[in-house]
Amino acid sequence: MTRTAAAISGAALAAALLGGCTDLARDDRRDSRIALPEAPRLDPFSRARPGDELPGGWRAWTLSRFKKPTDYALVADAGRTVVKAHADGSASGLVHDINVDPREFPVLRWRWKVDRLIPGADNTRGETEDAPVRIIVAFEGDRSKLDFDDRIFFTQVRMLTGQEMPYATLMYIWENRAPIGTVIPSRHTSRVRMVVADSGRDRLGAWQQEARNIREDYRRAFGEEAPMIKSISIMTDTDNTGEQVQAWYGDIAFERAAHAAVRESSATLD
């Protein structure tokens, strides 16, 4: 992507305080009748009907008025309502605002399906940074900690688009060749990191169940404790390669670490 487009993508992209949650967990061990707080909810696509408007918490967002938007629609697939994305030299997404403490709910679980890869896409290069599917996690944080280059970049994005960049962004992607778990730094800003959640052709055409420990991925990507999560987005983009691709997204949910098995991380690219 261009420097501005990648930044705007990130832009598109409080539960309980840790002390309170810890106290509640201790109370729960003393008295099993006291329930732990439920995970914050993203409105599920599966509860809508094919052809309906998006569930209430979801809304469309665009990268720029100069970018062609990707088409998103609720469709039926194997008896469940999911989102179908169709990109044709386009880039835009759907976003859901949410307040989540990753110390309490570190695991993000989702389903997605891709029928083909994007020829020529390579997320290690800014000019070919496209992906058939992305789950984008945006974080709150203290922008005074940003280095000079990132502050200038954030200011440029705000002036050009009217949108504020998140303090930090993790993008889970399906990559053509990089191994699962690889962390790919953005070529445009140090505040965006891509984590390869699926890779290659072996799983094409079938629904994939994904679960990632966001807290651990954030630590590995940014070298600090993960702050509050402010939004979750989905995006299918082919604006750099000009290709056509379609993909499907199922429901997205947060969980406690004890409730989910997650894929282990592997490599980091410089």
N, C-alpha and C positions, 0 to 999 in steps of 0.2 A: 504494500500500500504506500501511498505518498505519506510524507511526514504528518500532514494535517489530517488525512483520512484515518490513519492508524490512531491518532490521538482522539479524534471524534468518536471512533469506535469504542475506545476505552471510556469516554465520557458517558456513552449511553449505558456504558456500563459504569430506644435501646431495649434488646430483650431484657435479661436480668443481669445485674452486676455480679461478678464472680463471687464476691464474698457472700451475697445473699443466696446464690445458688449452692455454694458450698455448705452454708448453714442448713439449707433445706434438705440437702442430701444427707447430712448427719441426722437431722430430725427423722428422715424417712427410714434410716437404719434403726432408729430407736422405736419408731412406730410405723408399721407397714401400712397403716390406714392413710398416711399423708402421702399424696401423689406428687411426683416431680412435675415441674412445669412442662406443658406440651410444647413441642417444637413449633416455632413460627411457621405459618402456612403460606405457601404460594398457591394461588387459585389454580386448581387442577384443570387441565384441558379435558380430561376424561369425563367431567361432569357436565360439559356443554354438549350440544347436539351438532352434528355436521352441518356446516353452512351457517351456523349462528355467528354472532359477534364474539369477539374474544372475551373470555371470563374477565370479570370486573377489575381485577388487579393488574391486568396486562394492558399495555398500550404500545402503539407503534412509535419508533423513533427513526429518524433519518440522519445520515452522516453529514449530508450537505445538500443544498438545493441543486447542486451541480451533479449529484450522483443519482443514477437510476435506482429506484427502490426495488428490493427483492419482494416477491409476492408471498404472502402467508395466508393460509386458510385452514379452518377446522374441517377435517375429513374423517371418514370412518376407515379404520384399518383393523382387520381381525376382530371386529366387534367392539372396538374401543375408539373413542374420539381422540384424535391427535392433531398436531399442527403439521401441515405439509408446507415446505418452503420450496420455491422455485426461483433460482437466480439465473439471469441472463445478462452477463456483463454488469451486474448490479451489486449493491451493498446497502443493507439496512437491517433493522432487527426489531425484536419485541423486548420490552423491559418491564420488570415488576419491582417496584420499590418494596423494601423489607428491612427491618432492623433485627439483626442476628448477632449474638455474641459467639464467635467461633470457639471460645473456650468451653462453652456449654453445649453447643451443637456443631461439632467440627466436621461432620460427614455430610457431604452433598451426594444425593443419589438421583439418577435420571436414566431415561431410555432414549436412544436415538437410532436412526437407521439411515444408511447412505447407499444409493444404488450404483454410484460410480465415483471415482476420484476425479480431481480436476487436473487435466494434463498441464504440465508446466508449473503447477503451484509448488512453491518452496518457501516455507515460513521462516527460513533462516536468511532470506534475502528480502529486503523491503519492497522491491519492485515486483515480486511475485508472491506477495503475502496474501494468499486466498485460502479459504477452507470451506469444505462442504457443510460442516457443522461447527458451531462454537457455543459453549456455555461460558458466559462472561460474569465474573464475580467482581463487583466494585466495592472498595473499602473506604471508610472514613479515616481521617488522620490529621495530624498536625502538619500543615503545609509549610510551616516555618522551618521544618527539618529538611526540606528539599534543597538540593544543591542549586547553584546559580543557573546552570543550563536548563534544568527542569522547570525552575520558576519562570524563566523567559519563555519556554515552550508552552507552559500552562497559560501564560498571559496571551501569547499569540493565538492559541486555540480559542480562548474566551473572546478575543477581539474579532476573530474571523467567524465564529459560529454562535456566539452568545451562550455557549454551554461551558460549565465548569468541569474540568477533568477531575476524576476521583483521585484521592491521595495515592491509591495503588489499585492495580487491576490484574487479576489472574484470568487468563483465557484458556479453557480446556478445549482442545481441538482434535480433529481427525487429520493426521498428517499422511503424506504420501510415503515417506520412507524413514523418518526419524523414529527411534524406538519408543515404545510406551514408557512414560515416566520422564522423558527428556524435558528439561526446561529450556525454552528458547527465548532469549531476551529480544525485546523489540529493538529494531534498528533506529527507532525514532525518539524513544524516551526510556530512561531507566525505570520508570514507574509502571511499565507494562511487561508482564512475563506470560509466555504461552507454555502450557503444560500438555504434552501429548497424552491424550487419554485413549486413543485408538490409532492404529497405523496400518498402512498397506491394504491389500486387496482381500485378504483371507476372510474377513467378516462382512464383506459387502453383501447387500441384499437381505440381511437378517437383522432383526432387532437386537441391540446390544444393551445389556444392563450394566450401568457404570456406577461406581461409588468411589469418591476421592475424599481423603482427609484434608480439608481446606487449610486447617491450622498448620499441619505439617508441611504441606506444599508451599504455603506462604513463607514459613520460616526458611525453607530451603531456597526459595526464589529471592527473598528480600533480606534475609539475615536478621530478622527481628520478629517480635511477637505480632501475631495477626490482630489488627484492630477490628472494630465493629464493621459488619457487612451492611452496605446501604442498598444494594440492588442486585438482582440477577437478570441477565439478558440472554436471549438466543440470537444467533446471527448466522446466516448463510451468505457468503460473499464470493463473487467472481469478478469484481470490478477491475482487477489488475490483469488477469489473463483473458478476460472477455468471453469466457466459456459459459456453457449452460450446465446446470446441475440441479437435481432435486434431492430433498432430504426430508426426514420426518422426525419430530420431537414428541416424546411422551411426557408424562408428569414429572415434575422436579420437586424434591423434598429434602428437608434437613433432618438429620438424625443424631443421636448421641453415638459416640464411638463404640460403645458396647453392643450396639444394635446392628452393626454392619461390618462386613468384611470389605476391605478396600484394597485396591491395587497398589503395590509398593512402587515408590519412585525409583528411578535409576540415574540417568546421566543429566548433566548440565552442560549446555553449550555456551561458549563465550562469545 
